[in-house]
Amino acid sequence: MTYDNIPYTINTQLFHFPTTKIREVVMPNEDGSFTILIADWLDPFAMQREYNHALWHIINNDFYSEKSVQEIECDAHRGGF
């Protein structure tokens, strides 16, 4: 999957989460950019999958949605993530 012309600055870092239950976290920043944290223990394929999932949320403006987290995740998984 490729995304061309994304109008956001996206900072991505590998991160050592305190639990293996967390695979990625996405945060909107005050300046309008986003930070994606990817679990450092994932294999490269899983890292790419988690990155694509995070991008899906950014592109779909999920951080500013009126929907519940459950609805947002259902939409994301129906979209292929």
Order of alpha helices (4+ residues) and beta strands (2+ residues): beta-beta-beta-alpha-alpha
